[in-house]
């Protein structure tokens, strides 16, 4: 599968989050071409500000794979991770991060551009317009 195909799975998770009243961010962890974890924001349901899609996906992947380091994995997320999530990505030593829409207000590039592990490869802008449109529609409808 391609980056776009895996990002579409993450977008499906983001749509599920929106349907549940959560900020529509979805994440997927892939190892060896297979999805090993998929998640979306759960901050409202769990009343937990740390329950971001990336955090949920990293935890699920580590459990599924039986180890805390995800060096051979790729994390696909619909929106640029925040600093907290970038820190978790670094600690998990993810091999690759692929995200859709940039987040100029809260994304890690603004506050901590060097937060990721030095060996983590990054690809940005995959299906960015579709990812951004989902966020824009969610917040427009909430206001």
Steps between C-alpha positions, in 0.01 A plus 500: 500500500605861446526789744174634361322170563618483861409867548149419380475249787612775739237730346238234569606507865481880498145487363407258776641743755289782356190282512571446872543874564878475522742723311541309172853367511571141400817295517623167368821310578634276225767231534617297204219631283233393752287722721582402859307780671240758416355767724337839523473774759331392823557809713130569555393141561786430740508853647874486442695771321772247415266266311606626157473268200878464477533404867223242468653354182853482644374323814293254296790428263746442784253258656434320171869467419614424852757777536526870574724586206334535161812552289369295208159668500337794326245722673242659272307787656257739338637814669852603597566368852518735798810523717369236743441251220831585334667413830322165511598437137861570597491275808346219292776558242253471215680444173273726301232763552255587223245773559238679298413857596748731669395660828656847510340578840587189704719278284839388623681688222398828660610423855753218480619434144771264624272296730500182291763229523787588263441184295127557451429578136215745441263541206251786523204607290359157409132567414547832680200671342263220598642485853477878543146513360383249760641717782360821351151350462504363855587835659268696269210276604589536870490881491 
